[in-house]
């Protein structure tokens, strides 16, 4: 007996793909703390996030003056890794969903 196989290929519709893209943006937020020196925060941003000196100083000043700075945005898994690494360097970092989208 021969059985014919049929393969059905399903493609996600445009609504599904759009919904997944919109919920997939996460922010890595660094919060101000009274412990770390500004020069230390700049150094960590350069080492962990690959910022150049100017960008690292800009974000450090945002943290210092505004109390927080979004230092990276993207997929959740990578955002979680950055938060974990920044916390290992003793910075106060948090993960936030992008609710503006």
Secondary structure, DSSP 8 states (H G I E B T S, - for coil): -------------HHHHHHHHHT--EEEEEE--SSS-HHHHHHHHHHHH---HHHHHHHHHHHHHHSEEEEEEE-HHHHHHHHHHHHHTT-EEEEEE-TT-
